[in-house]
């Protein structure tokens, strides 16, 4: 009868590691907040610009933040990124998924109840209509002074 082989574990550090599958599709992440900040820097009056806060926590209990906020006037800008992207299965991902949309609705409703004016901007408004975007923000700030 043949002797049975005993399988032993490899010494620590010499274990074979599973090979990573190469990523099929790599999507370049675009810094939308950086784009908006540059636009604001070029187009917005300096008094308005200096009062702007990024990643402003407006609800500590929920951890909700605005991309950009002017606390005194309660004006916020939310950049809706990835609205045209789909996951591997063809379904929307992140904020565009069903649960993501429901979470965003809850967040924006809570902001409205707390007196915030939230300007929602899609990436196209940053790419091609920058002046219009900044004008909307400046108009909202002026209406709340």
C-alpha positions as CSV (number, residue, x, y, z in Angstrom):
1,X,0.0,0.0,0.0
2,X,1.3,3.4,-0.9
3,X,2.0,5.7,2.0
4,X,-0.3,8.7,2.4
5,X,1.3,12.1,1.8
6,X,0.8,14.6,4.5
7,X,0.1,18.1,3.3
8,X,2.0,20.7,5.3
9,X,1.5,24.4,5.3
10,X,4.1,26.5,3.7
11,X,6.3,28.5,6.1
12,X,5.0,32.0,6.9
13,X,5.8,34.5,4.2
14,X,6.2,31.8,1.5
15,X,2.6,31.0,1.0
16,X,1.4,31.3,-2.6
17,X,-0.8,34.3,-3.1
18,X,-3.8,34.2,-5.3
19,X,-3.2,36.0,-8.6
20,X,-5.2,39.2,-9.0
21,X,-7.3,39.4,-12.1
22,X,-6.4,42.4,-14.2
23,X,-9.0,45.1,-14.1
24,X,-11.0,45.1,-17.3
25,X,-12.0,48.7,-17.2
26,X,-10.2,51.5,-15.4
27,X,-12.2,54.7,-15.2
28,X,-10.2,57.8,-14.5
29,X,-11.6,59.5,-11.4
30,X,-12.3,63.2,-12.1
31,X,-11.8,65.7,-9.3
32,X,-15.1,67.5,-9.7
33,X,-14.7,69.4,-6.4
34,X,-11.3,70.6,-7.5
35,X,-12.8,71.8,-10.8
36,X,-15.5,73.7,-9.0
37,X,-13.0,75.3,-6.6
38,X,-10.9,76.5,-9.6
39,X,-14.0,77.9,-11.3
40,X,-15.1,79.6,-8.1
41,X,-11.7,81.1,-7.7
42,X,-11.8,82.6,-11.2
43,X,-15.4,83.7,-11.3
44,X,-16.7,84.4,-7.9
45,X,-16.3,87.6,-5.9
46,X,-13.6,87.2,-3.3
47,X,-15.9,87.9,-0.3
48,X,-18.1,85.0,-1.3
49,X,-15.2,82.7,-2.0
50,X,-13.4,83.2,1.3
51,X,-16.5,82.1,3.2
52,X,-16.8,78.9,1.3
53,X,-16.1,75.7,3.2
54,X,-15.5,72.3,1.6
55,X,-16.8,69.0,2.9
56,X,-18.9,70.9,5.4
57,X,-20.5,68.7,8.0
58,X,-24.1,69.9,8.3
59,X,-25.6,67.1,10.3
60,X,-23.2,65.5,12.8
61,X,-25.6,62.8,13.9
62,X,-25.9,61.4,10.4
63,X,-22.4,62.4,9.2
64,X,-23.9,64.3,6.2
65,X,-21.6,66.7,4.4
66,X,-22.0,69.2,1.6
67,X,-19.3,69.4,-1.1
68,X,-19.3,73.2,-0.7
69,X,-21.2,75.3,1.8
70,X,-21.6,78.9,2.9
71,X,-22.6,78.4,6.5
72,X,-23.9,82.0,7.3
73,X,-26.2,82.1,4.3
74,X,-27.1,78.3,4.5
75,X,-26.3,77.8,0.8
76,X,-24.7,74.6,-0.3
77,X,-23.5,73.0,-3.6
78,X,-23.6,69.3,-4.1
79,X,-21.8,67.9,-7.2
80,X,-23.7,64.9,-8.4
81,X,-20.9,62.7,-9.9
82,X,-21.2,59.5,-11.7
83,X,-24.8,59.9,-12.9
84,X,-24.0,58.5,-16.3
85,X,-21.8,55.6,-15.1
86,X,-23.0,52.0,-14.6
87,X,-21.5,49.1,-12.8
88,X,-20.2,45.8,-14.3
89,X,-23.8,44.4,-14.3
90,X,-25.1,47.5,-16.2
91,X,-26.9,48.8,-13.2
92,X,-26.4,52.3,-11.6
93,X,-23.9,52.4,-8.7
94,X,-23.3,54.5,-5.7
95,X,-25.5,57.6,-5.4
96,X,-27.4,56.5,-8.6
97,X,-28.4,53.1,-7.2
98,X,-31.9,52.9,-5.7
99,X,-30.6,53.0,-2.2
100,X,-28.2,55.8,-3.1
101,X,-31.0,57.9,-4.5
102,X,-33.2,57.2,-1.4
103,X,-30.3,58.3,0.9
104,X,-29.8,61.5,-1.1
105,X,-33.5,62.3,-0.9
106,X,-33.4,61.9,2.8
107,X,-30.3,64.1,3.1
108,X,-31.7,66.9,0.9
109,X,-35.0,66.9,2.6
110,X,-33.3,67.2,6.0
111,X,-31.2,70.0,4.7
112,X,-34.4,71.8,3.4
113,X,-36.1,71.4,6.8
114,X,-33.0,72.9,8.4
115,X,-33.2,75.9,6.2
116,X,-30.5,75.1,3.6
117,X,-30.7,76.0,-0.1
118,X,-28.9,73.2,-1.8
119,X,-27.8,73.7,-5.4
120,X,-27.4,70.3,-7.1
121,X,-24.9,70.4,-9.9
122,X,-24.2,67.6,-12.4
123,X,-20.8,67.3,-14.0
124,X,-22.0,68.8,-17.3
125,X,-22.5,72.1,-15.5
126,X,-18.9,72.0,-14.5
127,X,-17.6,71.0,-17.9
128,X,-19.5,73.3,-20.3
129,X,-21.6,75.8,-18.4
130,X,-19.2,77.0,-15.6
131,X,-20.3,80.6,-15.7
132,X,-24.0,79.6,-15.2
133,X,-23.1,77.4,-12.3
134,X,-21.2,80.2,-10.5
135,X,-24.0,82.7,-11.2
136,X,-26.5,80.3,-9.6
137,X,-24.4,80.2,-6.5
138,X,-23.8,83.9,-6.3
139,X,-27.5,84.6,-6.8
140,X,-28.4,82.2,-4.0
141,X,-25.9,83.8,-1.7
142,X,-27.2,87.3,-2.5
143,X,-30.8,86.3,-1.9
144,X,-29.9,85.1,1.6
145,X,-28.0,88.1,2.9
